[in-house]
Amino acid sequence: MATLLQVAQKLGDLVSVKAPKKTGNLRRQLKTANTGRKILGGMNSAQAEKQIIEDLKTGTFTFEFDIDVAPDGAEYGQWWNSPTISKTVSKGKTRNIPGGINFGEKAYNDPGFQRILDEYVEKLGEKVAASIAKTIDKELK
């Protein structure tokens, strides 16, 4: 099973792969800016899982992946990720249309990423169920 950090790293890798080609250093900057740990807000897998389990105590359950589509040195990535910002991109006046538009969303919706995310969520559910069972057992004793 992949850890949450590995899931986030897969997303970061896909962001740079799905980004448009021939756009200067955008792909390289995306790869640098979107490491697994940065996507998880600076946390490692254990810290992120602990936060999720703490959140469950309040009745919520969320994953937050912070993807930087306009990293330092390649701020123009925002125009490729949201073509409504740039008429040149939205009207298809470049060589990268349509493959590079909305690369962040395409990375997230990639079947390979969705598969490992689903596997992770399933395993996390098993961990949470085991934790609840352990708590109940302690209370019953």
mmCIF file of the C-alpha atoms, coordinates in Angstrom:
data_MODEL
# 
_entry.id   MODEL 
# 
loop_
_atom_site.group_PDB 
_atom_site.id 
_atom_site.type_symbol 
_atom_site.label_atom_id 
_atom_site.label_alt_id 
_atom_site.label_comp_id 
_atom_site.label_asym_id 
_atom_site.label_entity_id 
_atom_site.label_seq_id 
_atom_site.pdbx_PDB_ins_code 
_atom_site.Cartn_x 
_atom_site.Cartn_y 
_atom_site.Cartn_z 
_atom_site.occupancy 
_atom_site.B_iso_or_equiv 
_atom_site.pdbx_formal_charge 
_atom_site.auth_seq_id 
_atom_site.auth_comp_id 
_atom_site.auth_asym_id 
_atom_site.auth_atom_id 
_atom_site.pdbx_PDB_model_num 
ATOM 1   C CA . MET A 1 1   ? 0.000   0.000  0.000   1.00 0.00 ? 1   MET A CA 1 
ATOM 2   C CA . ALA A 1 2   ? 1.205   3.489  -0.793  1.00 0.00 ? 2   ALA A CA 1 
ATOM 3   C CA . THR A 1 3   ? 1.628   5.975  2.023   1.00 0.00 ? 3   THR A CA 1 
ATOM 4   C CA . LEU A 1 4   ? -0.138  9.327  1.883   1.00 0.00 ? 4   LEU A CA 1 
ATOM 5   C CA . LEU A 1 5   ? 3.211   10.930 1.068   1.00 0.00 ? 5   LEU A CA 1 
ATOM 6   C CA . GLN A 1 6   ? 3.618   8.575  -1.903  1.00 0.00 ? 6   GLN A CA 1 
ATOM 7   C CA . VAL A 1 7   ? 0.084   9.377  -3.068  1.00 0.00 ? 7   VAL A CA 1 
ATOM 8   C CA . ALA A 1 8   ? 0.879   13.093 -2.904  1.00 0.00 ? 8   ALA A CA 1 
ATOM 9   C CA . GLN A 1 9   ? 4.188   12.548 -4.731  1.00 0.00 ? 9   GLN A CA 1 
ATOM 10  C CA . LYS A 1 10  ? 2.352   10.707 -7.522  1.00 0.00 ? 10  LYS A CA 1 
ATOM 11  C CA . LEU A 1 11  ? 0.079   13.733 -7.894  1.00 0.00 ? 11  LEU A CA 1 
ATOM 12  C CA . GLY A 1 12  ? 3.082   16.067 -7.999  1.00 0.00 ? 12  GLY A CA 1 
ATOM 13  C CA . ASP A 1 13  ? 4.752   13.953 -10.673 1.00 0.00 ? 13  ASP A CA 1 
ATOM 14  C CA . LEU A 1 14  ? 1.576   13.936 -12.763 1.00 0.00 ? 14  LEU A CA 1 
ATOM 15  C CA . VAL A 1 15  ? 1.215   17.715 -12.523 1.00 0.00 ? 15  VAL A CA 1 
ATOM 16  C CA . SER A 1 16  ? 4.573   18.189 -14.220 1.00 0.00 ? 16  SER A CA 1 
ATOM 17  C CA . VAL A 1 17  ? 3.870   15.439 -16.780 1.00 0.00 ? 17  VAL A CA 1 
ATOM 18  C CA . LYS A 1 18  ? 0.443   16.883 -17.695 1.00 0.00 ? 18  LYS A CA 1 
ATOM 19  C CA . ALA A 1 19  ? 1.781   20.450 -18.002 1.00 0.00 ? 19  ALA A CA 1 
ATOM 20  C CA . PRO A 1 20  ? 2.236   21.830 -21.514 1.00 0.00 ? 20  PRO A CA 1 
ATOM 21  C CA . LYS A 1 21  ? 5.464   21.217 -23.391 1.00 0.00 ? 21  LYS A CA 1 
ATOM 22  C CA . LYS A 1 22  ? 7.667   23.941 -24.846 1.00 0.00 ? 22  LYS A CA 1 
ATOM 23  C CA . THR A 1 23  ? 6.801   26.518 -22.193 1.00 0.00 ? 23  THR A CA 1 
ATOM 24  C CA . GLY A 1 24  ? 10.244  27.408 -20.916 1.00 0.00 ? 24  GLY A CA 1 
ATOM 25  C CA . ASN A 1 25  ? 10.990  25.917 -17.539 1.00 0.00 ? 25  ASN A CA 1 
ATOM 26  C CA . LEU A 1 26  ? 7.399   25.315 -16.364 1.00 0.00 ? 26  LEU A CA 1 
ATOM 27  C CA . ARG A 1 27  ? 7.688   21.528 -16.091 1.00 0.00 ? 27  ARG A CA 1 
ATOM 28  C CA . ARG A 1 28  ? 10.987  21.688 -14.190 1.00 0.00 ? 28  ARG A CA 1 
ATOM 29  C CA . GLN A 1 29  ? 9.640   24.316 -11.777 1.00 0.00 ? 29  GLN A CA 1 
ATOM 30  C CA . LEU A 1 30  ? 6.429   22.326 -11.233 1.00 0.00 ? 30  LEU A CA 1 
ATOM 31  C CA . LYS A 1 31  ? 8.464   19.232 -10.364 1.00 0.00 ? 31  LYS A CA 1 
ATOM 32  C CA . THR A 1 32  ? 10.518  21.225 -7.849  1.00 0.00 ? 32  THR A CA 1 
ATOM 33  C CA . ALA A 1 33  ? 7.502   22.987 -6.314  1.00 0.00 ? 33  ALA A CA 1 
ATOM 34  C CA . ASN A 1 34  ? 5.200   19.961 -6.054  1.00 0.00 ? 34  ASN A CA 1 
ATOM 35  C CA . THR A 1 35  ? 7.018   17.408 -3.944  1.00 0.00 ? 35  THR A CA 1 
ATOM 36  C CA . GLY A 1 36  ? 4.908   15.055 -1.859  1.00 0.00 ? 36  GLY A CA 1 
ATOM 37  C CA . ARG A 1 37  ? 5.676   16.862 1.368   1.00 0.00 ? 37  ARG A CA 1 
ATOM 38  C CA . LYS A 1 38  ? 4.903   20.314 -0.063  1.00 0.00 ? 38  LYS A CA 1 
ATOM 39  C CA . ILE A 1 39  ? 1.594   19.035 -1.431  1.00 0.00 ? 39  ILE A CA 1 
ATOM 40  C CA . LEU A 1 40  ? 0.711   17.804 2.078   1.00 0.00 ? 40  LEU A CA 1 
ATOM 41  C CA . GLY A 1 41  ? 1.395   21.236 3.550   1.00 0.00 ? 41  GLY A CA 1 
ATOM 42  C CA . GLY A 1 42  ? 4.832   20.322 4.905   1.00 0.00 ? 42  GLY A CA 1 
ATOM 43  C CA . MET A 1 43  ? 3.670   17.190 6.738   1.00 0.00 ? 43  MET A CA 1 
ATOM 44  C CA . ASN A 1 44  ? 4.937   13.652 6.334   1.00 0.00 ? 44  ASN A CA 1 
ATOM 45  C CA . SER A 1 45  ? 2.592   10.639 6.062   1.00 0.00 ? 45  SER A CA 1 
ATOM 46  C CA . ALA A 1 46  ? 2.413   9.965  9.802   1.00 0.00 ? 46  ALA A CA 1 
ATOM 47  C CA . GLN A 1 47  ? 1.663   13.592 10.645  1.00 0.00 ? 47  GLN A CA 1 
ATOM 48  C CA . ALA A 1 48  ? -0.987  13.842 7.927   1.00 0.00 ? 48  ALA A CA 1 
ATOM 49  C CA . GLU A 1 49  ? -2.657  10.594 9.018   1.00 0.00 ? 49  GLU A CA 1 
ATOM 50  C CA . LYS A 1 50  ? -2.647  11.729 12.641  1.00 0.00 ? 50  LYS A CA 1 
ATOM 51  C CA . GLN A 1 51  ? -4.344  14.974 11.552  1.00 0.00 ? 51  GLN A CA 1 
ATOM 52  C CA . ILE A 1 52  ? -6.974  13.019 9.600   1.00 0.00 ? 52  ILE A CA 1 
ATOM 53  C CA . ILE A 1 53  ? -7.736  10.804 12.601  1.00 0.00 ? 53  ILE A CA 1 
ATOM 54  C CA . GLU A 1 54  ? -7.961  13.874 14.855  1.00 0.00 ? 54  GLU A CA 1 
ATOM 55  C CA . ASP A 1 55  ? -10.352 15.465 12.359  1.00 0.00 ? 55  ASP A CA 1 
ATOM 56  C CA . LEU A 1 56  ? -12.506 12.342 12.437  1.00 0.00 ? 56  LEU A CA 1 
ATOM 57  C CA . LYS A 1 57  ? -13.114 12.929 16.138  1.00 0.00 ? 57  LYS A CA 1 
ATOM 58  C CA . THR A 1 58  ? -14.966 16.114 15.170  1.00 0.00 ? 58  THR A CA 1 
ATOM 59  C CA . GLY A 1 59  ? -16.952 14.310 12.505  1.00 0.00 ? 59  GLY A CA 1 
ATOM 60  C CA . THR A 1 60  ? -15.093 15.524 9.421   1.00 0.00 ? 60  THR A CA 1 
ATOM 61  C CA . PHE A 1 61  ? -12.843 13.741 6.976   1.00 0.00 ? 61  PHE A CA 1 
ATOM 62  C CA . THR A 1 62  ? -10.964 15.679 4.323   1.00 0.00 ? 62  THR A CA 1 
ATOM 63  C CA . PHE A 1 63  ? -7.851  15.384 2.221   1.00 0.00 ? 63  PHE A CA 1 
ATOM 64  C CA . GLU A 1 64  ? -6.167  18.544 1.117   1.00 0.00 ? 64  GLU A CA 1 
ATOM 65  C CA . PHE A 1 65  ? -3.596  18.466 -1.659  1.00 0.00 ? 65  PHE A CA 1 
ATOM 66  C CA . ASP A 1 66  ? -1.941  21.848 -2.260  1.00 0.00 ? 66  ASP A CA 1 
ATOM 67  C CA . ILE A 1 67  ? -0.729  21.931 -5.860  1.00 0.00 ? 67  ILE A CA 1 
ATOM 68  C CA . ASP A 1 68  ? 1.261   24.926 -7.050  1.00 0.00 ? 68  ASP A CA 1 
ATOM 69  C CA . VAL A 1 69  ? 0.459   25.518 -10.730 1.00 0.00 ? 69  VAL A CA 1 
ATOM 70  C CA . ALA A 1 70  ? 2.371   28.815 -10.847 1.00 0.00 ? 70  ALA A CA 1 
ATOM 71  C CA . PRO A 1 71  ? 5.640   28.181 -8.963  1.00 0.00 ? 71  PRO A CA 1 
ATOM 72  C CA . ASP A 1 72  ? 8.397   30.739 -8.514  1.00 0.00 ? 72  ASP A CA 1 
ATOM 73  C CA . GLY A 1 73  ? 10.202  31.211 -11.796 1.00 0.00 ? 73  GLY A CA 1 
ATOM 74  C CA . ALA A 1 74  ? 7.229   29.928 -13.801 1.00 0.00 ? 74  ALA A CA 1 
ATOM 75  C CA . GLU A 1 75  ? 4.329   32.062 -12.647 1.00 0.00 ? 75  GLU A CA 1 
ATOM 76  C CA . TYR A 1 76  ? 2.879   31.872 -16.165 1.00 0.00 ? 76  TYR A CA 1 
ATOM 77  C CA . GLY A 1 77  ? 1.692   28.355 -15.296 1.00 0.00 ? 77  GLY A CA 1 
ATOM 78  C CA . GLN A 1 78  ? -1.498  29.969 -14.004 1.00 0.00 ? 78  GLN A CA 1 
ATOM 79  C CA . TRP A 1 79  ? -2.491  30.854 -17.586 1.00 0.00 ? 79  TRP A CA 1 
ATOM 80  C CA . TRP A 1 80  ? -2.158  27.241 -18.668 1.00 0.00 ? 80  TRP A CA 1 
ATOM 81  C CA . ASN A 1 81  ? -4.026  25.844 -15.727 1.00 0.00 ? 81  ASN A CA 1 
ATOM 82  C CA . SER A 1 82  ? -6.899  28.298 -16.084 1.00 0.00 ? 82  SER A CA 1 
ATOM 83  C CA . PRO A 1 83  ? -7.258  29.290 -19.740 1.00 0.00 ? 83  PRO A CA 1 
ATOM 84  C CA . THR A 1 84  ? -9.920  31.891 -18.963 1.00 0.00 ? 84  THR A CA 1 
ATOM 85  C CA . ILE A 1 85  ? -7.097  34.130 -17.724 1.00 0.00 ? 85  ILE A CA 1 
ATOM 86  C CA . SER A 1 86  ? -5.326  34.292 -21.091 1.00 0.00 ? 86  SER A CA 1 
ATOM 87  C CA . LYS A 1 87  ? -7.080  34.897 -24.429 1.00 0.00 ? 87  LYS A CA 1 
ATOM 88  C CA . THR A 1 88  ? -4.059  33.472 -26.258 1.00 0.00 ? 88  THR A CA 1 
ATOM 89  C CA . VAL A 1 89  ? -4.398  30.163 -24.428 1.00 0.00 ? 89  VAL A CA 1 
ATOM 90  C CA . SER A 1 90  ? -8.200  30.016 -24.383 1.00 0.00 ? 90  SER A CA 1 
ATOM 91  C CA . LYS A 1 91  ? -8.450  30.744 -28.128 1.00 0.00 ? 91  LYS A CA 1 
ATOM 92  C CA . GLY A 1 92  ? -5.856  28.123 -28.999 1.00 0.00 ? 92  GLY A CA 1 
ATOM 93  C CA . LYS A 1 93  ? -3.225  30.440 -30.433 1.00 0.00 ? 93  LYS A CA 1 
ATOM 94  C CA . THR A 1 94  ? -0.304  28.352 -29.161 1.00 0.00 ? 94  THR A CA 1 
ATOM 95  C CA . ARG A 1 95  ? 1.235   24.978 -30.022 1.00 0.00 ? 95  ARG A CA 1 
ATOM 96  C CA . ASN A 1 96  ? 0.188   23.376 -26.736 1.00 0.00 ? 96  ASN A CA 1 
ATOM 97  C CA . ILE A 1 97  ? -3.569  23.359 -27.233 1.00 0.00 ? 97  ILE A CA 1 
ATOM 98  C CA . PRO A 1 98  ? -5.510  21.486 -25.971 1.00 0.00 ? 98  PRO A CA 1 
ATOM 99  C CA . GLY A 1 99  ? -3.219  19.036 -24.178 1.00 0.00 ? 99  GLY A CA 1 
ATOM 100 C CA . GLY A 1 100 ? -1.679  21.426 -21.666 1.00 0.00 ? 100 GLY A CA 1 
ATOM 101 C CA . ILE A 1 101 ? -4.775  23.258 -20.460 1.00 0.00 ? 101 ILE A CA 1 
ATOM 102 C CA . ASN A 1 102 ? -6.030  22.519 -16.936 1.00 0.00 ? 102 ASN A CA 1 
ATOM 103 C CA . PHE A 1 103 ? -3.040  20.296 -16.182 1.00 0.00 ? 103 PHE A CA 1 
ATOM 104 C CA . GLY A 1 104 ? -3.655  20.375 -12.422 1.00 0.00 ? 104 GLY A CA 1 
ATOM 105 C CA . GLU A 1 105 ? -7.160  19.000 -12.822 1.00 0.00 ? 105 GLU A CA 1 
ATOM 106 C CA . LYS A 1 106 ? -6.004  16.447 -15.400 1.00 0.00 ? 106 LYS A CA 1 
ATOM 107 C CA . ALA A 1 107 ? -3.342  15.215 -12.986 1.00 0.00 ? 107 ALA A CA 1 
ATOM 108 C CA . TYR A 1 108 ? -5.886  14.835 -10.180 1.00 0.00 ? 108 TYR A CA 1 
ATOM 109 C CA . ASN A 1 109 ? -8.364  13.028 -12.444 1.00 0.00 ? 109 ASN A CA 1 
ATOM 110 C CA . ASP A 1 110 ? -5.722  10.694 -13.881 1.00 0.00 ? 110 ASP A CA 1 
ATOM 111 C CA . PRO A 1 111 ? -6.903  7.057  -13.481 1.00 0.00 ? 111 PRO A CA 1 
ATOM 112 C CA . GLY A 1 112 ? -3.524  5.991  -12.043 1.00 0.00 ? 112 GLY A CA 1 
ATOM 113 C CA . PHE A 1 113 ? -3.691  8.658  -9.347  1.00 0.00 ? 113 PHE A CA 1 
ATOM 114 C CA . GLN A 1 114 ? -7.333  7.936  -8.557  1.00 0.00 ? 114 GLN A CA 1 
ATOM 115 C CA . ARG A 1 115 ? -6.531  4.233  -8.194  1.00 0.00 ? 115 ARG A CA 1 
ATOM 116 C CA . ILE A 1 116 ? -3.758  4.733  -5.621  1.00 0.00 ? 116 ILE A CA 1 
ATOM 117 C CA . LEU A 1 117 ? -5.834  7.360  -3.805  1.00 0.00 ? 117 LEU A CA 1 
ATOM 118 C CA . ASP A 1 118 ? -8.768  4.922  -3.583  1.00 0.00 ? 118 ASP A CA 1 
ATOM 119 C CA . GLU A 1 119 ? -6.458  2.169  -2.306  1.00 0.00 ? 119 GLU A CA 1 
ATOM 120 C CA . TYR A 1 120 ? -5.049  4.525  0.311   1.00 0.00 ? 120 TYR A CA 1 
ATOM 121 C CA . VAL A 1 121 ? -8.507  5.651  1.466   1.00 0.00 ? 121 VAL A CA 1 
ATOM 122 C CA . GLU A 1 122 ? -9.587  2.015  1.778   1.00 0.00 ? 122 GLU A CA 1 
ATOM 123 C CA . LYS A 1 123 ? -6.553  1.155  3.923   1.00 0.00 ? 123 LYS A CA 1 
ATOM 124 C CA . LEU A 1 124 ? -7.035  4.306  5.986   1.00 0.00 ? 124 LEU A CA 1 
ATOM 125 C CA . GLY A 1 125 ? -10.636 3.251  6.596   1.00 0.00 ? 125 GLY A CA 1 
ATOM 126 C CA . GLU A 1 126 ? -9.375  -0.092 7.883   1.00 0.00 ? 126 GLU A CA 1 
ATOM 127 C CA . LYS A 1 127 ? -6.950  1.703  10.231  1.00 0.00 ? 127 LYS A CA 1 
ATOM 128 C CA . VAL A 1 128 ? -9.722  3.947  11.522  1.00 0.00 ? 128 VAL A CA 1 
ATOM 129 C CA . ALA A 1 129 ? -12.036 0.958  12.076  1.00 0.00 ? 129 ALA A CA 1 
ATOM 130 C CA . ALA A 1 130 ? -9.272  -0.838 13.994  1.00 0.00 ? 130 ALA A CA 1 
ATOM 131 C CA . SER A 1 131 ? -8.665  2.274  16.098  1.00 0.00 ? 131 SER A CA 1 
ATOM 132 C CA . ILE A 1 132 ? -12.387 2.541  16.917  1.00 0.00 ? 132 ILE A CA 1 
ATOM 133 C CA . ALA A 1 133 ? -12.563 -1.159 17.773  1.00 0.00 ? 133 ALA A CA 1 
ATOM 134 C CA . LYS A 1 134 ? -9.557  -0.769 20.084  1.00 0.00 ? 134 LYS A CA 1 
ATOM 135 C CA . THR A 1 135 ? -11.201 2.194  21.836  1.00 0.00 ? 135 THR A CA 1 
ATOM 136 C CA . ILE A 1 136 ? -14.452 0.270  22.270  1.00 0.00 ? 136 ILE A CA 1 
ATOM 137 C CA . ASP A 1 137 ? -12.583 -2.747 23.667  1.00 0.00 ? 137 ASP A CA 1 
ATOM 138 C CA . LYS A 1 138 ? -10.858 -0.500 26.229  1.00 0.00 ? 138 LYS A CA 1 
ATOM 139 C CA . GLU A 1 139 ? -14.197 0.990  27.287  1.00 0.00 ? 139 GLU A CA 1 
ATOM 140 C CA . LEU A 1 140 ? -15.813 -2.436 27.684  1.00 0.00 ? 140 LEU A CA 1 
ATOM 141 C CA . LYS A 1 141 ? -13.069 -3.756 29.955  1.00 0.00 ? 141 LYS A CA 1 
# 
